[in-house]
């Protein structure tokens, strides 16, 4: 990826099984998009570089996206301009609302929270015209927010955000599923092309659940077709970043997802490595490449009660620099060389090389 003028830095933080992205805007200001399962890793970065949070945005109200919000709100009293989140389930089950309400009562929050919803046009959440930089909400609408509360799968209304800088785009889709992307694609009339995509749902399966009329084979074929459509005609990208935890038991990253991304020519980079890509993870610790701080990946032996390795970096925290003409990923070539070497080892079978 070529170099050029940089106007912002985006951190795809290694938080384990969860998602947290921090956009550093300069002048010790930042935007936070999702907070991971805890605030520890985001706060290590924020305390180092940030005095003021322009926007704290939670794409949907699952703990692996909002869990760290309480720590961030506590650490930045009267230093967060706006908090944006969904009402994707009954309000008593939206933990972030209680946090914000308490902060407002205590006088440590600057302004009322804002519900994430757009109308007929993209909604601008942040704009810096002088640097040609903006963060805009693509999905959901008011109706989508309401419909989500009657569903058993609130991921269906997960917010989709786009960071624009001149000709360049970074897309943050939360856990938005394929069926909603078909609606987004129809509304746009064209694919939403991205230089960088934060892969939805940690590289997992975001296709519609198996129908009663489908055999397992038919369902698997449909999942593969849906993912191929998504990454070729819905949100094609040059680089796909998967925020994933080593010890997750969801099967992330999904092989069909990685295959679909690779078939479009996208490079796939994961924050942590899983048994889907290597047989002896402890031999790689702390990671495929040594992770930069901040990172959840551990240098010392770290296993679950069941004996599974956890918190082993693949790329670790991924840092992108974005400008009006170019996007650059730090340490990208170093990481790709390391993955190439891994694929040649007896224990290595990285999905992104299959």
Secondary structure, DSSP 8 states (H G I E B T S, - for coil): -------EEEEE-B-SSS-EEEEEEETTEEEEEEE-SSSHHHHHHHHHH-SEEEEEE-SSS-HHHHTTHHHHHHHSTT-EEEEEE---S-GGG-HHHHHHHHHHHHT--SS--EE--B-SS-EEEEEEGGGTEEEEEEE-BHHHHHHHTTSS-GGGG--EEEEEETTEEEEE-TT--HHHHHHHHHHHSS---EEEEE-GGGG---S----TT--HHHHHHHHHHHHHHIIIIIS-EEEEEE---TT-SS--S-HHHHHHHHHTT-EEEESB--TTTBS-GGGGTTBSS---SSBS--SS--B-TTS-B---BSS-SEEEEE-SS-EEETTHHHHHHHHHHHHTSTTB--GGG-
